[in-house]
Amino acid sequence: MVASKSDIYVSPEDYLAGEKVSPIKHEYRQGEIYAMAGASKAHVIISGNAFALLRNHLRGSGCMPYVADVKVRIEAANCYYYPDVAVTCDERDSNTDEDFIIYPRLIVEVLSPSTAAFDRGEKFADYRSSESLQEYVLINQERVSVECFRRNAEGFWVLYPYTQGQEVQFSSVNFSCAIEALYEDAIPSLVNYP
C-alpha cells in the first residue's frame, strides 16, 4: 500500500532504525523509502481471515504465520516489505529478536487498486529472488479471485488461479480451504457463508 516515496538514498540500517520510532509503516526498496497508506475494511478482513486460517492450521507445525506488521527482508533485492501475511518455517527466523523475517515460505498480498500493478510486477520480481519462497498468493479484494504462484521443481513460477466455489490450496504449507473462507464478512454477496 504505497502512498509516497522519499527522494534520497537511505541505508538499510537507517531505515530499520527509523522504522522503530516511526508512527507509520514504510517499505524499503533499494535505498528508497515508501510510506504505506491505510487499508480498506475488505482488505483488513481478508488479511485477517487468511492469517487466522493459517495460524490455526500451522499451530504446532514449526511454521509461524505473521500478519501485516512484520517485515520480510529480501536480501538479494535489497528490500524490506510488509506483506499482508507471511509464513516462515525456518528456525533462523524464530531464533532472532529482529522485527523481520528473512526466510519466507509463503507470502500473501491482498490486492489494493493503488498497489495491484506493483504487487504483480516489481514486488513479485523482488520476492522471486528469495530462495526460500515457494508460493506467492494474490487475493483480489473486489471480487472472489485468488492467484497462487507456486515455484515448481525446475524453479519456474506456475499460476494456480482459484475462483468462487473452489478450494484454495497453498501446497507450501499443506493448507487448503474453501475460497469463501478467505472472503468471509468481506464481500456482501457472501454473507451466507458458511
Phi and psi in degrees as GROMACS dihedral restraints (atoms count N, CA, C in turn):
[ dihedral_restraints ]
;  ai    aj    ak    al  type     phi  dphi    fc
    3     4     5     6     1   -75.3    20    10
    4     5     6     7     1   128.8    20    10
    6     7     8     9     1  -102.4    20    10
    7     8     9    10     1   -50.2    20    10
    9    10    11    12     1  -157.8    20    10
   10    11    12    13     1   161.3    20    10
   12    13    14    15     1  -120.8    20    10
   13    14    15    16     1   158.5    20    10
   15    16    17    18     1   -85.1    20    10
   16    17    18    19     1   162.8    20    10
   18    19    20    21     1  -111.9    20    10
   19    20    21    22     1     9.0    20    10
   21    22    23    24     1  -120.7    20    10
   22    23    24    25     1   151.5    20    10
   24    25    26    27     1   -70.9    20    10
   25    26    27    28     1   135.3    20    10
   27    28    29    30     1  -126.9    20    10
   28    29    30    31     1   134.0    20    10
   30    31    32    33     1   -73.3    20    10
   31    32    33    34     1   156.0    20    10
   33    34    35    36     1   -57.6    20    10
   34    35    36    37     1   -37.7    20    10
   36    37    38    39     1   -64.0    20    10
   37    38    39    40     1   -44.2    20    10
   39    40    41    42     1   -66.7    20    10
   40    41    42    43     1   -37.8    20    10
   42    43    44    45     1   -59.8    20    10
   43    44    45    46     1   -50.2    20    10
   45    46    47    48     1   -61.4    20    10
   46    47    48    49     1   -41.0    20    10
   48    49    50    51     1   -64.2    20    10
   49    50    51    52     1   -43.5    20    10
   51    52    53    54     1   -67.2    20    10
   52    53    54    55     1   -35.5    20    10
   54    55    56    57     1   -66.7    20    10
   55    56    57    58     1   -29.0    20    10
   57    58    59    60     1   -66.1    20    10
   58    59    60    61     1   -26.2    20    10
   60    61    62    63     1  -113.1    20    10
   61    62    63    64     1    -4.8    20    10
   63    64    65    66     1   -74.7    20    10
   64    65    66    67     1   138.3    20    10
   66    67    68    69     1   -75.6    20    10
   67    68    69    70     1   -14.9    20    10
   69    70    71    72     1  -124.0    20    10
   70    71    72    73     1   158.3    20    10
   72    73    74    75     1   -86.0    20    10
   73    74    75    76     1   149.4    20    10
   75    76    77    78     1  -134.2    20    10
   76    77    78    79     1   144.6    20    10
   78    79    80    81     1   -98.9    20    10
   79    80    81    82     1   155.6    20    10
   81    82    83    84     1  -123.4    20    10
   82    83    84    85     1   128.2    20    10
   84    85    86    87     1  -139.8    20    10
   85    86    87    88     1   106.3    20    10
   87    88    89    90     1    52.0    20    10
   88    89    90    91     1    48.7    20    10
   90    91    92    93     1    91.6    20    10
   91    92    93    94     1    -5.3    20    10
   93    94    95    96     1  -113.0    20    10
   94    95    96    97     1   145.0    20    10
   96    97    98    99     1  -111.4    20    10
   97    98    99   100     1   135.1    20    10
   99   100   101   102     1  -120.9    20    10
  100   101   102   103     1   119.9    20    10
  102   103   104   105     1   -69.8    20    10
  103   104   105   106     1   143.1    20    10
  105   106   107   108     1  -101.0    20    10
  106   107   108   109     1   138.1    20    10
  108   109   110   111     1   -88.0    20    10
  109   110   111   112     1   168.3    20    10
  111   112   113   114     1   -69.8    20    10
  112   113   114   115     1   170.2    20    10
  114   115   116   117     1  -114.7    20    10
  115   116   117   118     1   157.8    20    10
  117   118   119   120     1   -74.8    20    10
  118   119   120   121     1   165.1    20    10
  120   121   122   123     1   -58.7    20    10
  121   122   123   124     1   -46.1    20    10
  123   124   125   126     1   -58.8    20    10
  124   125   126   127     1   -42.3    20    10
  126   127   128   129     1   -59.1    20    10
  127   128   129   130     1   -47.9    20    10
  129   130   131   132     1   -64.9    20    10
  130   131   132   133     1   -42.5    20    10
  132   133   134   135     1   -64.8    20    10
  133   134   135   136     1   -46.1    20    10
  135   136   137   138     1   -63.3    20    10
  136   137   138   139     1   -44.7    20    10
  138   139   140   141     1   -59.1    20    10
  139   140   141   142     1   -44.7    20    10
  141   142   143   144     1   -63.3    20    10
  142   143   144   145     1   -41.3    20    10
  144   145   146   147     1   -61.5    20    10
  145   146   147   148     1   -46.4    20    10
  147   148   149   150     1   -60.8    20    10
  148   149   150   151     1   -44.4    20    10
  150   151   152   153     1   -62.5    20    10
  151   152   153   154     1   -48.2    20    10
  153   154   155   156     1   -61.9    20    10
  154   155   156   157     1   -43.7    20    10
  156   157   158   159     1   -63.0    20    10
  157   158   159   160     1   -44.0    20    10
  159   160   161   162     1   -69.1    20    10
  160   161   162   163     1   -39.8    20    10
  162   163   164   165     1   -60.4    20    10
  163   164   165   166     1   -45.9    20    10
  165   166   167   168     1   -63.5    20    10
  166   167   168   169     1   -41.1    20    10
  168   169   170   171     1   -67.8    20    10
  169   170   171   172     1   -38.0    20    10
  171   172   173   174     1   -90.1    20    10
  172   173   174   175     1    -7.5    20    10
  174   175   176   177     1   -51.5    20    10
  175   176   177   178     1   126.1    20    10
  177   178   179   180     1    79.0    20    10
  178   179   180   181     1     4.0    20    10
  180   181   182   183     1   -91.0    20    10
  181   182   183   184     1   -13.0    20    10
  183   184   185   186     1    93.1    20    10
  184   185   186   187     1    -9.1    20    10
  186   187   188   189     1   -99.0    20    10
  187   188   189   190     1   145.7    20    10
  189   190   191   192     1  -129.3    20    10
  190   191   192   193     1   122.6    20    10
  192   193   194   195     1   -88.1    20    10
  193   194   195   196     1   146.5    20    10
  195   196   197   198     1  -127.5    20    10
  196   197   198   199     1   147.6    20    10
  198   199   200   201     1  -120.8    20    10
  199   200   201   202     1   129.8    20    10
  201   202   203   204     1    53.5    20    10
  202   203   204   205     1   -46.4    20    10
  204   205   206   207     1   -98.1    20    10
  205   206   207   208     1     3.9    20    10
  207   208   209   210     1  -107.8    20    10
  208   209   210   211     1   126.7    20    10
  210   211   212   213     1   -78.4    20    10
  211   212   213   214     1   153.4    20    10
  213   214   215   216     1  -111.9    20    10
  214   215   216   217     1   126.0    20    10
  216   217   218   219     1   -93.3    20    10
  217   218   219   220     1   120.2    20    10
  219   220   221   222     1  -106.8    20    10
  220   221   222   223     1    93.5    20    10
  222   223   224   225     1   -61.0    20    10
  223   224   225   226     1   -45.6    20    10
  225   226   227   228     1   -61.4    20    10
  226   227   228   229     1   -28.3    20    10
  228   229   230   231     1  -101.3    20    10
  229   230   231   232     1    -2.3    20    10
  231   232   233   234     1    55.4    20    10
  232   233   234   235     1    56.2    20    10
  234   235   236   237     1  -135.9    20    10
  235   236   237   238     1   153.3    20    10
  237   238   239   240     1  -129.1    20    10
  238   239   240   241     1   121.8    20    10
  240   241   242   243     1  -122.5    20    10
  241   242   243   244     1   154.8    20    10
  243   244   245   246     1  -106.7    20    10
  244   245   246   247     1    87.4    20    10
  246   247   248   249     1   -70.6    20    10
  247   248   249   250     1   159.7    20    10
  249   250   251   252     1   -64.0    20    10
  250   251   252   253     1   -41.2    20    10
  252   253   254   255     1  -143.9    20    10
  253   254   255   256     1   137.9    20    10
  255   256   257   258     1  -136.1    20    10
  256   257   258   259     1   142.2    20    10
  258   259   260   261     1  -122.3    20    10
  259   260   261   262     1   130.8    20    10
  261   262   263   264     1  -120.2    20    10
  262   263   264   265     1   143.7    20    10
  264   265   266   267     1  -122.3    20    10
  265   266   267   268     1    14.3    20    10
  267   268   269   270     1   -99.3    20    10
  268   269   270   271     1   126.1    20    10
  270   271   272   273     1   -57.4    20    10
  271   272   273   274     1   -30.3    20    10
  273   274   275   276     1   -62.0    20    10
  274   275   276   277     1   -27.6    20    10
  276   277   278   279     1   -77.5    20    10
  277   278   279   280     1   -30.7    20    10
  279   280   281   282     1   -86.4    20    10
  280   281   282   283     1   -18.7    20    10
  282   283   284   285     1   -96.8    20    10
  283   284   285   286     1    36.4    20    10
  285   286   287   288     1  -143.1    20    10
  286   287   288   289     1   156.5    20    10
  288   289   290   291     1  -101.4    20    10
  289   290   291   292     1    11.8    20    10
  291   292   293   294     1   -64.7    20    10
  292   293   294   295     1   154.7    20    10
  294   295   296   297     1   -97.2    20    10
  295   296   297   298     1    31.6    20    10
  297   298   299   300     1  -147.4    20    10
  298   299   300   301     1   161.7    20    10
  300   301   302   303     1  -113.1    20    10
  301   302   303   304     1   156.5    20    10
  303   304   305   306     1  -116.2    20    10
  304   305   306   307     1   -20.4    20    10
  306   307   308   309     1  -120.8    20    10
  307   308   309   310     1    64.3    20    10
  309   310   311   312     1   -69.0    20    10
  310   311   312   313     1   143.9    20    10
  312   313   314   315     1  -101.4    20    10
  313   314   315   316     1   -36.1    20    10
  315   316   317   318     1  -135.8    20    10
  316   317   318   319     1   134.1    20    10
  318   319   320   321     1  -127.4    20    10
  319   320   321   322     1   133.6    20    10
  321   322   323   324     1  -119.5    20    10
  322   323   324   325     1   128.2    20    10
  324   325   326   327     1  -121.6    20    10
  325   326   327   328     1   131.5    20    10
  327   328   329   330     1   -91.7    20    10
  328   329   330   331     1   123.3    20    10
  330   331   332   333     1   -74.0    20    10
  331   332   333   334     1   129.8    20    10
  333   334   335   336     1  -106.0    20    10
  334   335   336   337     1   147.6    20    10
  336   337   338   339     1   -54.0    20    10
  337   338   339   340     1   -36.4    20    10
  339   340   341   342     1   -78.9    20    10
  340   341   342   343     1   -16.2    20    10
  342   343   344   345     1  -121.0    20    10
  343   344   345   346     1    -3.2    20    10
  345   346   347   348     1   -55.8    20    10
  346   347   348   349     1   -44.3    20    10
  348   349   350   351     1   -63.5    20    10
  349   350   351   352     1   -42.1    20    10
  351   352   353   354     1   -66.8    20    10
  352   353   354   355     1   -42.8    20    10
  354   355   356   357     1   -61.2    20    10
  355   356   357   358     1   -38.1    20    10
  357   358   359   360     1   -78.3    20    10
  358   359   360   361     1   -28.3    20    10
  360   361   362   363     1  -101.5    20    10
  361   362   363   364     1   -97.2    20    10
  363   364   365   366     1   -62.3    20    10
  364   365   366   367     1   -39.6    20    10
  366   367   368   369     1   -65.2    20    10
  367   368   369   370     1   -43.7    20    10
  369   370   371   372     1   -62.8    20    10
  370   371   372   373     1   -38.8    20    10
  372   373   374   375     1   -61.6    20    10
  373   374   375   376     1   -41.7    20    10
  375   376   377   378     1   -64.3    20    10
  376   377   378   379     1   -46.3    20    10
  378   379   380   381     1   -60.8    20    10
  379   380   381   382     1   -36.8    20    10
  381   382   383   384     1   -62.1    20    10
  382   383   384   385     1   -20.7    20    10
  384   385   386   387     1   -77.5    20    10
  385   386   387   388     1    -7.0    20    10
  387   388   389   390     1   -80.1    20    10
  388   389   390   391     1   119.1    20    10
  390   391   392   393     1   -68.6    20    10
  391   392   393   394     1   -24.1    20    10
  393   394   395   396     1   -82.5    20    10
  394   395   396   397     1   -21.3    20    10
  396   397   398   399     1   -70.4    20    10
  397   398   399   400     1   126.7    20    10
  399   400   401   402     1  -109.8    20    10
  400   401   402   403     1   -27.7    20    10
  402   403   404   405     1  -142.6    20    10
  403   404   405   406     1   141.4    20    10
  405   406   407   408     1  -126.9    20    10
  406   407   408   409     1   119.8    20    10
  408   409   410   411     1  -115.5    20    10
  409   410   411   412     1   130.0    20    10
  411   412   413   414     1  -114.3    20    10
  412   413   414   415     1   121.9    20    10
  414   415   416   417     1  -111.2    20    10
  415   416   417   418     1   122.1    20    10
  417   418   419   420     1   -77.3    20    10
  418   419   420   421     1   129.0    20    10
  420   421   422   423     1   -89.0    20    10
  421   422   423   424     1    -8.3    20    10
  423   424   425   426     1  -100.6    20    10
  424   425   426   427     1   -18.8    20    10
  426   427   428   429     1  -152.2    20    10
  427   428   429   430     1   162.1    20    10
  429   430   431   432     1   -77.3    20    10
  430   431   432   433     1    99.1    20    10
  432   433   434   435     1  -158.3    20    10
  433   434   435   436     1   123.6    20    10
  435   436   437   438     1  -124.8    20    10
  436   437   438   439     1   128.6    20    10
  438   439   440   441     1  -112.5    20    10
  439   440   441   442     1   119.2    20    10
  441   442   443   444     1  -110.4    20    10
  442   443   444   445     1   115.4    20    10
  444   445   446   447     1   -97.2    20    10
  445   446   447   448     1   119.8    20    10
  447   448   449   450     1  -119.3    20    10
  448   449   450   451     1   131.4    20    10
  450   451   452   453     1   -76.6    20    10
  451   452   453   454     1   126.0    20    10
  453   454   455   456     1   -90.8    20    10
  454   455   456   457     1  -178.5    20    10
  456   457   458   459     1   -61.4    20    10
  457   458   459   460     1   -26.0    20    10
  459   460   461   462     1   -87.6    20    10
  460   461   462   463     1    -2.5    20    10
  462   463   464   465     1    90.2    20    10
  463   464   465   466     1     5.5    20    10
  465   466   467   468     1   -89.5    20    10
  466   467   468   469     1   147.9    20    10
  468   469   470   471     1   -93.1    20    10
  469   470   471   472     1   122.1    20    10
  471   472   473   474     1  -113.0    20    10
  472   473   474   475     1   133.8    20    10
  474   475   476   477     1   -85.0    20    10
  475   476   477   478     1   131.0    20    10
  477   478   479   480     1  -120.8    20    10
  478   479   480   481     1    99.7    20    10
  480   481   482   483     1   -87.6    20    10
  481   482   483   484     1   144.8    20    10
  483   484   485   486     1  -130.5    20    10
  484   485   486   487     1   146.8    20    10
  486   487   488   489     1  -140.1    20    10
  487   488   489   490     1  -178.1    20    10
  489   490   491   492     1   -50.4    20    10
  490   491   492   493     1   135.6    20    10
  492   493   494   495     1    89.1    20    10
  493   494   495   496     1    -4.2    20    10
  495   496   497   498     1  -103.1    20    10
  496   497   498   499     1   162.5    20    10
  498   499   500   501     1   -97.1    20    10
  499   500   501   502     1   125.3    20    10
  501   502   503   504     1   -84.1    20    10
  502   503   504   505     1   138.5    20    10
  504   505   506   507     1  -126.7    20    10
  505   506   507   508     1   129.5    20    10
  507   508   509   510     1  -112.5    20    10
  508   509   510   511     1    91.7    20    10
  510   511   512   513     1   -67.2    20    10
  511   512   513   514     1   -22.6    20    10
  513   514   515   516     1   -62.1    20    10
  514   515   516   517     1   -25.1    20    10
  516   517   518   519     1  -126.6    20    10
  517   518   519   520     1    18.2    20    10
  519   520   521   522     1    52.6    20    10
  520   521   522   523     1    49.7    20    10
  522   523   524   525     1  -120.0    20    10
  523   524   525   526     1   142.5    20    10
  525   526   527   528     1  -149.2    20    10
  526   527   528   529     1   151.8    20    10
  528   529   530   531     1  -160.7    20    10
  529   530   531   532     1   162.2    20    10
  531   532   533   534     1   -64.2    20    10
  532   533   534   535     1   137.4    20    10
  534   535   536   537     1   -57.4    20    10
  535   536   537   538     1   -32.1    20    10
  537   538   539   540     1   -62.6    20    10
  538   539   540   541     1   -26.2    20    10
  540   541   542   543     1   -64.3    20    10
  541   542   543   544     1   -33.3    20    10
  543   544   545   546     1   -68.7    20    10
  544   545   546   547     1   -29.1    20    10
  546   547   548   549     1  -100.6    20    10
  547   548   549   550     1     3.1    20    10
  549   550   551   552     1   -52.7    20    10
  550   551   552   553     1   126.7    20    10
  552   553   554   555     1    70.0    20    10
  553   554   555   556     1     4.0    20    10
  555   556   557   558     1   -99.8    20    10
  556   557   558   559     1   -31.6    20    10
  558   559   560   561     1  -121.0    20    10
  559   560   561   562     1   120.3    20    10
  561   562   563   564     1   -52.6    20    10
  562   563   564   565     1   -33.6    20    10
  564   565   566   567     1   -69.8    20    10
  565   566   567   568     1   -10.8    20    10
  567   568   569   570     1  -105.1    20    10
  568   569   570   571     1    22.9    20    10
  570   571   572   573     1   -60.9    20    10
  571   572   573   574     1   -24.5    20    10
  573   574   575   576     1   -84.4    20    10
  574   575   576   577     1    -0.7    20    10
  576   577   578   579     1   -77.5    20    10
  577   578   579   580     1   139.2    20    10
